[in-house]
Amino acid sequence: MTKILIAMLKAIAAGVLIGGLIIVLVPSLRPTFNLNIGSWLLNQSSPISFAQAIRRSAPAVVNIYSITQHLTPLNQIEQRAKGLGSGVIISADGFILTNYHVIRGADIIRVGIQNGTIKTASVVGVDPLTDLAVLHIDAPALPVIPIDLARATEVGDLVLAIGNPYNLGQTITQGIVSATGRNAGLSSSGFLDLIQTDAAINDGNSGGALINSLGELVGINAANYNSLTDVQTSGISFAIPIQLAYTVMKQIISEGRVIRGYLGINGEEVEPVIAQSLNISGIGILVTGVQADGPAAKAGLIKGDIMLKINEHEFNSARAALHYIAEAKPDSEMILTIVHDNKIVERTVIVGELPLPR
């Protein structure tokens, strides 16, 4: 049996060798591959286009005009244009997501629907910490933008920004997702994990839609880098992820505001060298400040303590711990595992409610 197997292997090897020699000696028998992308594009029956994605989403993107009212010396009410932005219709019954800064300080808010109708909007609620606001208009048969909350936005995804820059009318710009999880200084709260894109977002785009190539809403356009800093640059813009925006919107609609847990501490991640010297596994959070009479102070935490766990949960960043605390219900209990006076101890904290900035 062994001799037969060896003979068969020799025959196969000889066949492969002869076949290889024939291909080398006779070039016409070699397979050819056409990698000419230009020719491939010209042979397509129709141009590559995102028109279908725009048709699915653009009708649900509205123009927002913020107006203030002033009393003249003759006791007449004078209306002045205050701001310009965009918004996204999230439900057929008239709920609209936009940026808080678009409508902040407005006495009257007008919403321009893409069919030419102008409606006056009411403010359902706002959340300054995420720069989001929810408006409502009464109008029949409103178009609704497609949303898939289960679809994660990834670096490299193609995206399109829809809005009304400089009041030119609805405009589409295109780019890719450059990064996710950015905190660009739009809020000092740490609650913003922004999508960074190179799609142009100019004045009037704020509050509009950032969509993927399927026409699904992935973010609410917020700002470009120039508006956040003194640095003049291009190709750096930010949007609030739809998963965060949708969660905020649901709370505003149901509660009129966003309710967040609060401990009254400031913290930062412990330097790896210090963590190693203290035999801390994972990420420790150094307490850099404790608010007087806050929940943490009442539980005995002081500046310099190191928080290791919350309810037995470890965290890979200070921001992750902040989000965990924010999701806790006020008046609930939290068990904090901390390093206090060089000893690992536990403290029970009654969670408070995060006050809104004034």
Secondary structure, DSSP 8 states (H G I E B T S, - for coil): -HHHHHHHHHHHHHHHHHHHHHHHH-GGGS------HHHHHHTSSS----HHHHHHHGGGEEEEEEEEEEE-TTS-EEEEEEEEEEEEE-STTSEEEEEHHHHTT-SEEEEE-TTS-EEEEEEEEEETTTTEEEEE---SS-------TTS---TT-EEEEEE-GGGS-SEEEEEEEEEEEE--SS-TTS---EEEE-S---TTTTT-EEEETTS-EEEEEEEEHHHHSS---SS-EEEEEHHHHHHHHHHHHHHSS---EE--EEEEE--HHHHHHTT--S--EEEEEE-TTSHHHHTT--TT-EEEEETTB--SSHHHHHHHHHTS-TT-EEEEEEEETTEEEEEEEE-EE-----
